[in-house]
Amino acid sequence: MKKIAVIVRNLPLNTRRNAEALRMSVGLTLREDKVTVIFMDDGVYTATPIKSELVNIQPPKKEFEALSMLGCAMLADKPSLERRGIKSLLANVKPAEREEIVRTITESDIVIPF
């Protein structure tokens, strides 16, 4: 079993990139690897309850539900949240200190930045 970290760093607006990162993360669980999704920088907006109809995007609700059901850890970088004034996260997304984020990345066998 490998440890895989998927890092989401971009705004979820006007792109399917973040949704694809989540879909890929679900797919990575098929080999029974331990997958952790990390939201950093502007990627933390992906882990918030946004009103997707206002910005004309499809919310990645199914992917978040699947990752939760599969027991994948989802971490949001606290400094990124604080810098953007974000107080509310989706269920099962845990705010994490930068040290925990760094430790998760360095202990991973594979790191996939998005």
C-alpha positions as CSV (number, residue, x, y, z in Angstrom):
1,M,0.0,0.0,0.0
2,K,1.3,3.4,-1.0
3,K,0.6,6.8,0.6
4,I,-0.6,9.3,-2.0
5,A,-1.1,13.0,-1.4
6,V,-3.1,15.0,-3.9
7,I,-2.6,18.7,-3.5
8,V,-5.4,21.1,-4.7
9,R,-4.0,24.7,-5.0
10,N,-6.1,26.5,-7.6
11,L,-9.4,28.4,-7.5
12,P,-12.4,26.1,-8.5
13,L,-13.9,28.8,-10.7
14,N,-13.9,28.6,-14.5
15,T,-12.1,25.3,-14.6
16,R,-12.8,21.6,-14.0
17,R,-9.3,21.1,-12.7
18,N,-10.2,20.8,-9.0
19,A,-13.1,18.5,-9.7
20,E,-10.8,16.3,-11.8
21,A,-8.3,16.2,-8.9
22,L,-11.1,14.9,-6.7
23,R,-12.3,12.4,-9.3
24,M,-8.8,11.1,-9.8
25,S,-8.4,10.8,-6.0
26,V,-11.4,8.6,-5.9
27,G,-9.9,6.5,-8.7
28,L,-6.6,6.1,-6.8
29,T,-8.4,4.3,-4.0
30,L,-9.1,1.3,-6.3
31,R,-5.7,-0.1,-5.6
32,E,-6.3,0.2,-1.9
33,D,-3.7,2.9,-1.5
34,K,-4.0,5.5,1.3
35,V,-5.1,8.7,-0.4
36,T,-5.0,12.1,1.3
37,V,-6.4,15.2,-0.4
38,I,-4.8,18.5,0.7
39,F,-6.4,21.9,0.0
40,M,-3.9,24.8,0.0
41,D,-3.7,28.3,-1.2
42,D,-6.8,29.2,-3.3
43,G,-7.6,25.5,-3.5
44,V,-9.3,25.8,0.0
45,Y,-12.3,27.4,-1.7
46,T,-13.0,24.0,-3.2
47,A,-13.6,22.6,0.3
48,T,-16.2,25.3,1.2
49,P,-19.9,25.2,0.8
50,I,-20.1,27.7,-2.1
51,K,-23.3,28.5,-4.0
52,S,-22.3,26.9,-7.3
53,E,-25.3,28.2,-9.2
54,L,-24.1,31.7,-8.7
55,V,-20.7,31.0,-10.4
56,N,-22.1,28.5,-12.9
57,I,-20.0,25.5,-11.9
58,Q,-21.0,21.9,-11.1
59,P,-20.2,21.2,-7.4
60,P,-18.0,18.1,-6.8
61,K,-20.5,16.8,-4.3
62,K,-20.4,13.2,-5.4
63,E,-16.6,13.2,-5.2
64,F,-16.6,14.5,-1.7
65,E,-19.1,12.0,-0.6
66,A,-17.2,9.1,-2.2
67,L,-13.9,10.2,-0.6
68,S,-15.6,10.4,2.7
69,M,-17.2,6.9,2.3
70,L,-13.8,5.5,1.3
71,G,-12.1,6.9,4.4
72,C,-9.8,9.3,2.6
73,A,-8.4,12.1,4.7
74,M,-9.2,15.6,3.4
75,L,-7.1,18.4,5.0
76,A,-7.4,22.1,4.5
77,D,-4.3,24.2,5.3
78,K,-5.2,26.5,8.3
79,P,-2.9,29.4,7.2
80,S,-4.6,29.4,3.8
81,L,-8.0,29.4,5.4
82,E,-7.1,32.2,7.7
83,R,-5.6,34.3,5.0
84,R,-8.8,34.1,3.0
85,G,-11.2,34.5,6.0
86,I,-12.8,31.1,5.5
87,K,-14.6,29.7,8.6
88,S,-16.8,27.0,7.1
89,L,-15.7,23.8,5.5
90,L,-17.6,20.9,4.0
91,A,-18.2,17.9,6.2
92,N,-15.2,15.6,6.6
93,V,-12.7,18.2,5.6
94,K,-10.4,18.9,8.5
95,P,-8.5,22.1,9.1
96,A,-4.8,21.2,9.6
97,E,-1.8,23.1,10.8
98,R,1.0,23.6,8.2
99,E,3.2,21.2,10.1
100,E,0.7,18.4,9.6
101,I,0.4,19.3,5.9
102,V,4.1,19.2,5.5
103,R,4.4,15.9,7.4
104,T,1.7,14.3,5.3
105,I,3.4,15.4,2.1
106,T,6.9,14.3,3.1
107,E,5.6,10.9,4.3
108,S,3.8,10.2,1.0
109,D,5.2,7.9,-1.5
110,I,3.6,9.8,-4.4
111,V,2.6,13.5,-4.4
112,I,0.3,14.8,-7.2
113,P,0.0,18.6,-7.4
114,F,-3.0,20.1,-9.1
